[in-house]
Amino acid sequence: MTRHVRFSVDPNVAPTVADTHPAVRYGLLEEDGLVYVTQPFSRDKTGECYPLDQVRLLPPCYPTKILCVGRNYAEHARELGNEPPAEPIIFMKPNSSLLAHGGEIVYPKLSRHLSYEGELGVVIGKRARRVPADRADEVIFGYTCVNDVTARDLQQKDEQWTRCKGFDTFCPVGPWIVPREEVQLDALRVCTWVDGEKKQDAPVTDMLFSVGQLIEFLSAFLTLEPGDLIATGTPPGVGRLEIGSRVRVEINGVGCLENIVVAEQD
């Protein structure tokens, strides 16, 4: 399995740093470390290799936009008291919400109810507009794991989802991207574990709107750019996170994203 990663050679670099930072690199994860590639998502190696203990893994892409899909599994819509939508519900997260594998999800003082939402992430590989569903594969680079962390009480209070979904650290992504051609999409299952207990487990074929349909819908009104991230929606089984919770989003054939929840500090 090819694993594309984004990393920093400076351990003090924040996970939300842009690609323009001089310490940011793209590479391939191999047995003996990270091999630097010539450009994002390339397989052309430079020959430079970085030992894992000398780098910091970052979110595997730095998107111009994080596009998220609400209520894309019928049973999840119903568990929150909503009817399944007739067309995709789209919202966005800011880049400042990005968090890498192994990073700390900060439980904000403004919330009293934090939830996990394990999801399949789609990473765009080239600039695209008005892409029909049956040609969506042409613009997909690969797949990753996403946790759409949500302040559920603020979601119920606010009339839109910017605040409840947009806190810093509320978009864990990673740990890597697996190229599209190596993934059998219809065979994937999204599973989420909290403190060792399985909470979510559903096939991506249960999505109301497929990956191709989502790309067609999104690209009808905006331009998708290389590195853009689409979080395709969460299956049923969402629930609470507490301070100290260890949450793991696992997708067979894609990867395992794990983070711990910590209290917000002054």
C-alpha positions in Angstrom: 0.0 0.0 0.0 1.4 3.4 -1.0 1.2 5.9 1.8 1.6 9.6 0.9 2.4 11.8 3.8 3.0 15.5 4.6 5.5 16.2 7.3 7.8 18.8 8.8 11.5 18.6 9.4 11.0 21.1 12.3 9.2 19.4 15.3 7.8 22.8 16.4 5.8 23.4 13.3 2.0 23.6 13.9 -0.3 21.1 12.1 -2.1 24.0 10.4 1.0 25.4 8.7 0.7 26.0 5.0 2.8 24.3 2.3 4.7 27.6 1.9 6.5 27.0 5.2 10.2 26.0 4.4 10.0 23.1 6.8 7.1 21.4 5.1 7.7 18.4 2.9 5.7 15.7 1.0 6.9 12.1 1.0 6.2 8.4 0.9 6.2 6.4 4.1 8.5 3.4 3.8 10.0 0.9 6.2 13.2 2.9 6.7 11.5 6.3 7.1 10.0 9.1 4.9 11.3 9.5 1.4 11.0 13.0 0.1 9.2 13.5 -3.2 9.6 16.3 -5.8 6.1 17.7 -5.4 2.9 17.1 -3.5 1.4 13.6 -4.2 4.2 12.7 -6.6 5.9 9.3 -6.6 9.1 10.8 -8.0 11.6 10.3 -5.1 14.5 12.7 -4.5 16.6 10.1 -2.7 16.5 12.1 0.6 15.2 10.0 3.5 14.1 11.2 6.9 14.0 8.9 10.0 10.6 9.0 11.6 12.0 10.1 14.9 13.3 13.3 13.3 10.1 14.5 11.6 6.6 15.6 12.6 3.7 14.2 10.7 1.2 16.8 9.5 -2.3 16.4 8.1 -1.5 14.7 4.7 -2.9 17.6 2.6 -3.3 21.3 3.1 -6.6 22.1 1.4 -7.8 25.4 0.1 -11.2 24.3 1.5 -12.5 21.5 3.7 -15.9 20.5 2.3 -18.1 18.4 4.5 -21.3 16.5 3.9 -24.1 16.4 6.5 -26.5 13.5 7.1 -25.1 11.4 4.3 -26.1 8.1 6.0 -29.9 7.7 6.5 -29.6 6.1 9.9 -27.3 8.9 11.2 -29.9 11.5 10.1 -32.6 9.6 12.0 -30.5 9.2 15.1 -30.3 13.0 15.4 -34.0 13.4 14.7 -33.8 14.4 11.1 -35.1 13.0 7.8 -32.6 12.0 5.2 -32.0 14.9 2.8 -33.1 15.0 -0.8 -29.8 16.5 -1.9 -26.4 16.8 -0.2 -26.1 19.1 2.8 -22.8 20.9 2.5 -20.8 22.9 5.1 -17.2 23.9 5.4 -14.5 23.7 8.1 -11.6 26.2 8.3 -8.0 25.2 7.7 -7.3 26.2 11.4 -9.4 23.1 12.5 -6.8 20.7 10.9 -5.2 18.2 13.2 -2.7 15.4 12.5 -2.7 11.8 13.5 -1.6 11.6 17.1 -2.5 15.2 17.8 -4.7 16.4 20.7 -8.3 17.3 20.2 -9.0 20.3 22.5 -12.3 20.1 24.4 -13.4 23.8 24.3 -14.8 25.5 27.4 -17.6 26.9 25.3 -19.1 23.3 24.9 -20.5 20.7 27.2 -21.1 18.0 24.6 -18.4 16.9 22.2 -19.0 14.2 19.6 -16.9 12.1 17.2 -17.9 11.5 13.6 -15.7 9.1 11.7 -15.7 9.7 8.0 -14.0 8.7 4.7 -12.0 11.6 3.3 -11.5 12.2 -0.4 -8.5 14.2 -1.5 -8.7 16.0 -4.9 -5.8 15.6 -7.2 -6.3 18.2 -9.9 -8.2 21.4 -10.6 -11.8 20.6 -11.6 -15.2 22.2 -12.3 -18.5 20.6 -13.5 -17.3 17.0 -13.2 -20.0 14.4 -13.9 -20.3 11.6 -11.4 -19.1 9.0 -13.9 -15.8 10.9 -14.4 -15.1 11.7 -10.7 -12.3 9.2 -10.5 -10.3 11.5 -12.9 -10.0 14.2 -10.3 -9.6 12.1 -7.1 -6.0 11.7 -5.9 -6.8 9.3 -3.0 -8.5 8.6 0.3 -7.8 9.3 3.9 -9.5 9.1 7.4 -11.3 12.1 8.9 -12.9 12.8 12.3 -15.5 15.6 12.0 -15.5 16.6 15.6 -18.6 18.4 16.6 -19.8 20.5 19.6 -23.2 19.0 19.6 -24.8 21.4 22.0 -23.7 24.4 19.9 -25.0 22.7 16.8 -28.4 22.5 18.4 -28.2 26.1 19.6 -26.9 27.8 16.5 -28.8 28.1 13.3 -25.8 27.1 11.2 -22.8 24.9 11.8 -19.7 27.1 11.5 -19.0 27.4 15.2 -19.9 23.8 16.3 -17.7 22.3 13.5 -15.0 24.9 13.2 -13.0 25.0 16.5 -9.2 24.5 16.3 -8.4 20.8 16.3 -11.9 19.8 15.2 -10.7 18.2 11.9 -8.3 15.4 12.5 -7.1 14.0 9.2 -4.7 11.2 8.2 -2.3 9.7 8.9 -1.7 9.4 5.2 -3.4 9.3 1.8 -3.7 6.1 -0.2 -3.9 6.6 -4.0 -7.4 6.1 -5.5 -6.2 3.3 -7.8 -5.1 1.2 -4.8 -8.5 1.5 -3.0 -11.6 -0.6 -3.7 -14.1 2.0 -2.7 -17.2 -0.3 -2.5 -15.4 -2.6 0.0 -14.6 0.1 2.6 -16.1 0.3 6.0 -15.9 3.3 8.4 -15.3 2.2 12.0 -14.8 4.5 15.0 -13.5 3.3 18.4 -13.6 5.2 21.6 -11.4 3.9 24.4 -11.3 0.5 22.8 -15.0 0.2 22.3 -16.4 0.1 18.8 -19.0 2.9 18.3 -19.4 3.1 14.5 -19.2 0.4 11.8 -20.8 0.9 8.4 -19.9 0.3 4.7 -19.5 3.4 2.5 -22.0 1.9 0.2 -24.6 3.0 2.8 -24.0 6.6 1.8 -27.0 8.3 0.4 -24.8 10.2 -2.1 -21.8 8.4 -3.5 -18.4 9.9 -3.8 -19.0 10.5 -7.5 -22.4 12.2 -6.9 -20.8 14.4 -4.2 -18.0 15.6 -6.6 -20.6 16.3 -9.3 -22.7 18.3 -6.8 -19.8 20.2 -5.4 -18.1 21.0 -8.7 -21.3 22.3 -10.2 -21.0 25.5 -8.0 -17.3 25.7 -7.1 -13.8 24.9 -8.4 -12.1 22.0 -6.7 -8.3 22.5 -6.2 -5.5 20.0 -5.8 -5.3 19.0 -2.1 -8.9 20.0 -1.3 -10.6 17.6 1.2 -14.1 16.3 1.1 -15.4 14.7 4.3 -18.2 12.4 3.0 -20.4 12.1 6.1 -20.6 9.9 9.1 -22.5 6.7 9.7 -24.8 6.1 12.7 -23.4 5.6 16.2 -22.1 9.1 17.0 -21.7 9.8 20.6 -19.8 11.7 23.3 -16.2 12.4 23.8 -14.8 13.2 27.2 -11.6 14.7 28.3 -9.1 11.9 28.2 -11.0 9.9 25.5 -8.9 8.2 22.9 -10.8 8.1 19.6 -9.8 6.1 16.5 -11.2 6.2 13.0 -10.3 3.1 11.1 -11.1 2.4 7.4 -9.9 -0.9 6.0 -7.5 -0.4 3.2 -7.0 3.3 4.0 -5.6 3.7 7.5 -6.2 4.4 11.1 -6.4 7.9 12.6 -6.0 8.2 16.4 -6.3 11.2 18.7 -6.8 12.0 22.3 -9.1 14.6 23.9 -7.6 17.2 26.2 -9.0 20.1 28.2 -8.7 23.6 26.8 -6.1 25.6 28.7 -6.3 29.3 29.5 
